Amino acid sequence: MGVRGAGGRVASRQFEALSFDTGAQFFTARSPDFRKQLEEWQASGVVQEWRGRHGRICTEDGTFELLSTSSSGGSGSRGGGGGGSSGFCGSLTGLPLYVGTPTNNALCQQMARQLQEQLGAAEVQSGCIVQSVTRTSGGCGGAGMQWQLRGSRQGRAAAGEPPQPADQQDLGSFDAVILADAMPLIPGSAGHVSGIDQLSTSLAQLARSAQAAAPQACFALMAAFHQPLPGVPFDSATMDPTTTTTTSRGSAAAFQWVACNSSKPGRPIADGGGGAPQCWVALTSPQRTQQLLERHPLMLDGKLVPQTDGYRRAVAAELLADFRALMQPLLQGPLPDPAYCHAQRWGRAFVAQPLGAEFLLLPAQRLALCGDVAAGSSVEAAWRSGRAAGQAVAAMLAASGPAAARAAA
Ligand SMILES: Cc1cc2nc3c(=O)[nH]c(=O)nc-3n(C[C@H](O)[C@H](O)[C@H](O)COP(=O)(O)OP(=O)(O)OC[C@H]3O[C@@H](n4cnc5c(N)ncnc54)[C@H](O)[C@@H]3O)c2cc1C
């Protein structure tokens, strides 16, 4: 949420020579249709394979095992945190890992540009937050109903209070709505759309299903060092979250994924020779996330706790200590103090129990729900889900009449 553009959880933070992918770290491609899309992205230069040294840190003794990514693929993971025996988000399945260039989010920006080109006169708006909806008759040649959306075109400042209903702007009227996220249906979430679940019994049922998908939070640590960390034996390492509860060392349990973001293709080169700082990203394990949330809550008195600078600083200090404890035994020399250190909370990072459908469509409401809440936590699943929902809604509108051209997602 907030004032960023297209991208959602495929998010990056980039300024000057620092570059961090703070959400999705990479993606894999299994299905023929997504592989075809991947080839197009590669041809246009917005995606490259990340040929890094990928492996696993043993949570018992802190040693690292290098695992090739060039062997044949496995089954991967689709829900419940980002981890599993196949590594974080399937990083150790043997499938090639792909990243957007120069950042993961650049891929989403490119998709938004292409969509705008395809739509021509119609407007692609990003950075808006929808906060309330009403329905009126009309649309689709006058025979149907329309969704009227209200909210903010400037998004929601990360640390700010949501605007009061009277301050919300009119965002337009639309023949259909595609929810790309469960948040609009979930009271107290950053993207809750007030009243949507009270519009019909089928929407109330959809809201209950979305809440049952059991989202899991996660914190991301971003740290940059003037010199490359000495002797690190990997570019990315995963730890199985199911075995990270009570290790004697304790430190490895803090994270489920640690990666040198600078090792990804297209990022500023960090060779210690006056180039860019070396950038690292670490993502907390479910257990560590839970501990942190007890001290730095997500919700207080039914309201979302904003990620103020103070909130992020406090979390970053704790995570840096975890990072130091994890990395120090693997380094040939002391871990220097970072030149930059920051933290980000993902309140709804992964979906533990996706609804198990590619997408859901309520034709009578002219509303679809897609994304990982339906299809499971991965970039590929979210892409396929969004595309299928878009095609279904377009077909539904085409069948309703020629006037149905505007849809909001
Ligand atoms: C830290 C982290 C690491 C991950 N690592 C990987 C990985 O390495 N590989 C992998 O395949 N997957 C990874 N994932 C999972 C992957 O990122 C997600 O499964 C996928 O991006 C979900 O896409 P989506 O389209 O369903 O949702 P999103 O990308 O979250 O998109 C939903 C959008 O809806 C917007 N929205 C919600 N409510 C409103 C509203 N009221 N008004 C306006 N907009 C609204 C949100 O702001 C967001 O932009 C990771 C996720 C996280 C959080």
The ligand as a Gaussian input file, in Angstrom:
#p B3LYP/6-31G(d) Opt

LIG

0 1
 C        8.773000     -10.533000       1.633000
 C        8.189000     -11.400000       0.538000
 C        9.011000     -12.224000      -0.209000
 C        8.486000     -13.014000      -1.231000
 N        9.329000     -13.753000      -2.003000
 C        8.845000     -14.410000      -3.082000
 C        9.741000     -15.062000      -3.996000
 O       10.964000     -15.010000      -3.839000
 N        9.200000     -15.726000      -5.069000
 C        7.845000     -15.754000      -5.304000
 O        7.405000     -16.344000      -6.302000
 N        6.980000     -15.124000      -4.453000
 C        7.451000     -14.452000      -3.368000
 N        6.599000     -13.795000      -2.529000
 C        5.149000     -13.921000      -2.757000
 C        4.715000     -13.046000      -3.919000
 O        5.315000     -11.778000      -3.824000
 C        3.215000     -12.886000      -3.861000
 O        2.594000     -14.161000      -3.745000
 C        2.673000     -12.204000      -5.100000
 O        3.444000     -11.079000      -5.455000
 C        1.253000     -11.800000      -4.794000
 O        0.766000     -11.066000      -5.894000
 P       -0.716000     -10.554000      -5.839000
 O       -0.951000      -9.900000      -7.144000
 O       -1.614000     -11.652000      -5.400000
 O       -0.747000      -9.493000      -4.639000
 P        0.029000      -8.130000      -4.516000
 O        1.270000      -8.146000      -5.300000
 O        0.176000      -7.846000      -3.055000
 O       -0.947000      -7.091000      -5.211000
 C       -2.146000      -6.663000      -4.596000
 C       -2.244000      -5.174000      -4.771000
 O       -3.533000      -4.734000      -4.346000
 C       -3.341000      -3.494000      -3.713000
 N       -4.499000      -3.187000      -2.865000
 C       -4.992000      -3.867000      -1.805000
 N       -6.034000      -3.222000      -1.290000
 C       -6.205000      -2.111000      -2.048000
 C       -7.138000      -1.025000      -2.011000
 N       -8.092000      -0.968000      -1.102000
 N       -7.017000      -0.059000      -2.928000
 C       -6.054000      -0.108000      -3.880000
 N       -5.136000      -1.109000      -3.986000
 C       -5.232000      -2.086000      -3.058000
 C       -2.074000      -3.695000      -2.907000
 O       -1.517000      -2.450000      -2.510000
 C       -1.213000      -4.402000      -3.929000
 O       -0.536000      -3.478000      -4.742000
 C        7.091000     -12.989000      -1.507000
 C        6.260000     -12.152000      -0.758000
 C        6.797000     -11.361000       0.244000
 C        5.899000     -10.430000       1.008000

